[in-house]
Amino acid sequence: MTQKLYDQDSHCRAFSAQVLTCQPGAAGTWQVTLDRTAFFPEGGGQPADRGTLGGAAVLDVQEVGEAILHTTDAPLTPGTTVQGTLDWPLRFGRMQCHSGEHVISGLAHSLYGCTNVGFHMGEDAVILDFDKELSPAQIREIENQANAIITENRPVTARYPSQEELAALDYRSKLDLTENVRIVTIQGCDVCACCAPHVKYTGEIGLVKLLDAMRHRGGIRIWMAAGKMALADYQVKQENIAAISAALSVQQPQAAQGVQRILGEMEGLKETLKAARQALVLEKAKALPETQGNLCLFEADLDAGSLRALANAGMEKCTGICAVFTGDDQTGYRYVMGSRTVDLRAQAKAINTALGGKGGGQPTMIQGSVTAGQAAILAYFQ
């Protein structure tokens, strides 16, 4: 059995170990076991550590039964002693996030009776699922108290209590565990069963930021960042808010108001443009010629209302079908067709089949879209 150095000291970043076995793995990799390791295998929602063993890169670490398998990109000789070195920035950032998650989950449980039912650590955020909904005010309170606890630099400890101690202990756990249970305790905040390495004091977490939340399966899903992940998230958002405020010529705290102002102006311009288009359509409608048979019209960038208005006007000027199309040959066309003499609902299937379209409506008017090009459409209605 491999000695788990990460259990004894979460801050052990370099160690020496004897190679016990080395077997070929998949795709040119090797599966190595050691007599002792500081490499944490994937578990408890935390990804596996990375780093080097001797001259080989450690690509993955998994616990299979009682064996801890290190996937390397080169073979190691059994019986030799090798130096192991963790990718410490990667490991420490994950410990910050995992310990931060324990603080958040502990507070959600103690303050609002929420149970953590899901945990996933990604590259840009940590996802937490709780079995109850939380209001924005409650989420803000959890975040505020969590950062206060971090500032107090409370101790974080891990131990394996006896079965008697465990039976009397009130702790959080997603599984019904009875033996060899590792308990991680954040003083005055959380007691939880967890196999992963954690920081030694909450101050090492740095800070936690709850980024977003949404209802999820009767509870709530929260996106969180901690430590250097939270700093990276803030830096990206700071760059974005700086660019937005500069483009809108407002100070950064007023960026949201600036965006709302621009959106309001855009809505006004849209209404002005809509009115202008409708006036143009009316003028075009007045100029339509009296036509025996069908009338086929193409107009650029017409909204649904303008399409119908032009089709209504055109059906009064022809004895067949007035078909109005907007779009182009590359992306297809939307249409509205009207007629006083042809039952368009009865003809819709034939029209759509001929022009690669779909749509329908009433006997006097149908609407839909087609994939046929302009030349094919004109040929059909001639």
N, C-alpha and C positions, 0 to 999 in steps of 0.2 A: 504493500500500500504506500502511495506517495505521501510524504509529509507536506501538509498544506501551510506553507510559510505565510501566505496571504491571510490565513485565519489568525495567525499569531501576531503579525505586524502588517497592517494595511499599507504602511509606508516603506516597506522593503522593496527597493527598486533594482537591486543587483544581488546576485547570489551565485554560489558554486554548487554543482550537483553532479551525481554520477549517472551516466546514461545506462538504463536498465535494458531497454529493448529499442530496436529501430527496424520498422517494417515498411516496405513500399506502400504508398497510398495512391490516391487517384491523381491522374493528370500530372505525373512527374513530381509528386510530393511524397513526404515521408511521415510516418506516424511514430513519434518518439515518446517513451515513458522515462521518467526520472525518479530517483529516490526521494527528491524534495523539489518543490517548485514555488515560486512567487507569482507565477502566471495564473490568473484567475480564469477558470473555464466559464463559458457562457452559462448564466443561470440567474434566477431571481429577477429577470427583466433586464439584466445588465449584460452587454456583449462581452465576448472574450477579449483578454488582453492581447497586445501585439508586442513585438520586440525582437531580440536575437538570442540564439543559443549557440555558443561557439561562433562559427562562421556562417551559421544558417539563420535565415529570417523565420520568425514564428508567425505563421499566417492565420492560425486558428487554434483554439484550445477547447476541448470538450471533455466532460466527465462521463465515462461509459462504465457503468457498474462501479467497481472500486478503482478503476484505472483512470488516470488523467492523461489524455492523448494530446500531445503537442504536434500540430501539423507544421512541418518545416519544408523549405524549398531545397534542402540538401540533406544527405544522410549524415548521421553521427555514429561513431563507433561505440558499441556497447562495452561497458567496463571503463571507459575513459571519463575523466572529470571535465566538465565544461562550465564556462561562465555564462550565466543568464542575465540579460539586461532588459528591463521593461521599457516600453515607450511610455515614459513617465508622464509627459503632458497629457497624453490620451487617457491613461489610467486616472490621473488626478482629476481631470475634467469630468470623467464619468462618476467618480466618487462624489464630487461636488453635487452633481445632478441627483444621484441616488440618495445621498443624505438629505438634500433639499426636498426630495419627494417624501421622505419619511417625516420631515417637519410638517409639510403641507398636509399629508394624509393623517398624521396624528392630530393636528388642529381641527381638520374637517370632522374627525371622529369625536373628539372631546367637545367641540363647540356645537356641532349640529347633528351628531349621531350618524354621520356618513361612513359607509364601509367602502374601502378601496377594493374594486373588483377587477381592475385592469391597470397594467403598467407597461409602457413601452418606451425605451430610450432610443431616440433617433439622433441623427447628426445635428439637426438644427433645433430640435425641441423634444421635450419629454411629454408623453401623453398619459394622463391619469383619468381613469373612469371611476365614478362613484355611483352608488345605488340610489342616491336621492338628489333632487334638484337643489340648486343653490342660487340665490338671487345675486345680482351684481354687487349689492351692498355686503352680502355675506362673503363673497369671494374677495372683495377688497379688505374686509376685516381679517380673513385668513392670511392674506398676503402681508398686511401690516404687522400682525402678531408674529408671523414667521420671520420677518426681517428683524424684529426686535429680539427674538430668540437667538438669531444668528449673531447679532451685535453683542449679546451677553456672553458669547463664547462658551456655551455650556459643553460639558464633556459628553463624548459619544463612546460607548463601550459595547463590546461583544463578548458573549460567554455561552457556554453550554451548561445550563442548569441541570440538576438531577431530575429524575422523573417525579420525585416528590415535590421538589420546588416548582417544576413546570406545572404540575396539577393545580397548585395553589396560585399560579401567576396569571394575572389578567393581561393578555397581550393580543396584538392583532396578528392574524394569519389567514391566508387564502385557503390553506389546506388543513386537514385534520391531522396534526402531527402528534406523535406520542413519545419518540425517542430521538436522540442525537439532534435535538432542536437547537439551533443557534439563535440566541436572542440578542437583538441590537437595541440598546436603550439610549435615548436622548434625554438627558436629565430633565424631569418635569415637563416633558412634551410627548414622548412616544415610547412605547415598548412593542417591538414587532419581531416576528420570526423572519430571518433573512440570512441567506448564505453568502451575500456579496460583501466585499470590502468597503469600508466607509471612512470618512474623515475622523480624526481623533477629537476635534473640537468644532462646534458649529461655526466659529469664526472663519474656519477654512472654506466654508461654503461661499463666503463672499456676500452674495445676495441671492434672492429668488425673485423671479418676475412671472406672474401669471399672464400669459400672452393673449389667450382667447378661450372661449367656452361656448358649448352648444349642448342642447338637450340630446340625450343618447340613451336609448333603451330604458326609458322610465327614470333615468337619473341624469347625470351630467358628465360630459367629457371636457377636460381642461388641458390646455397646452401650457407647458411651463418651461422656463429656462433658469439655470442657476450658474453661478460662478462665471467662468470665462465664456460659457455659452450665452449667458445673459448679456455679458459685455459685448460680444460679437453681434448679438441681435440688436442691441441699442445702437451700436456704431453704424450698422446698415440703415436702421431707421433714421438716425440722425443725418446721415448723408442724404437720404431721400427727402426728409422734411426741409433740409437746407436748400435743396434744389427746387422744391415746390415753392417755398417762401420767396426765393429769389425770382422765380418765373412770374409769381403773382405780385411782386413788389410789396410784400407785407413782411412784418416781423414773424419769426418762427412760431410764437404762441398764437398768432392770428391766422396760421395757415389754413385751418379748417374753415374759418369764416371766409377766407379768401376763395377757397374752392366753392363754397356755397354761393358766393357772389357770382363767380364765373358760371356755375350751373344755372343760376337764375337768369343771367344774361343770355345764355345759350337757349333756354326755354323761350325767352322772348323773341330771339332771332328765329327759332323754329316756327313760332306762331306767325311771325311776319312773313317768313318764306312760304309757309303753308297758304296764307291768304293770297300772296302774290301768284303762287302756282294755280290756285283755284280761279283767280281772275284771268290768268293766261288760258286756262282750260276753257273757260266760258267764251273767251274771244275766239279760240280755235273752233269751238263748237258752233259758234255763229257762222264761221267761214266754211263749214263743211258743205260739200256740194250735194245736191239731190242726186241719188244714185239708184239705178235699177240693179237689183241683185245685192251682193254683199259689199260691205265697206270694211277694209282692214287697215288699222292705224297702228303706228309704232311711235311711242313717246319715251324719252329718257327720264328715268328716275321719278316716276309718278307714284304718289301714295295711293292707298286703296280707295279713299274717297274721291280723288281726282280721276282714277280709272273708271269708277262707276259713273261719275258725272259725265265724262266724255262718251261712255257707252250709252248712257241714257239719251244724250243729245243725238248721237249718231244713229240710234235705232229709229229716230223720227225722220231721218234724212235718207234711209235706204229701204228697199222692199224686201231685203233678205236679213242677213245677220251683220250687226256691227260688232267687230272683234277688235278690242284695244289691247295692245301688248306693251309691257315695259320690261327692260332687261337687256341682255346681249347674248350673242351666240355662245360665248364661253361659259357663262353661269346659268343660262336658261332664261325663260321669260315667265312673268306672271301675267294673267289675263283676266279681263272681264268681257263677257259677250252678252249682247242684248238683241231682242227681236220682237216685233209685233206680229210676225207671220209664221215663224218657225217655233215649234215646241223644243226649246233648247234642252230641257231636262231629258227628253226622249233621245235627243241627238248627242248628249254629252259623252256617252261611252264611245261612239264612233269617232267623235272629234278627238278625244284624248288618245284613243288607240292610234289614230293616224299621225298625231303630232308628238307621241311619247309623253303624254301628260296625265294629270289627275285633277279631279275637281268635279263640281256639280252645283246644283242650286234649284231655281224655280223655272217654270216653263218659259218665262220672259227674260230671265237673266241667270247666267251661270258664271262662276269664277274658279280659278285654279292656276296651275302652272304647267309648262311644257318644256321639253328638252330640245325640240326641233329648232333648226336655225331659221333666220328671217326668210330666206329664199324658199324653204319648204313650206313655211306658214303662208306666204303670199300665194304660192302655187295652189295650195289647198283651197283657199277662199276665192280664187279667181273663177 
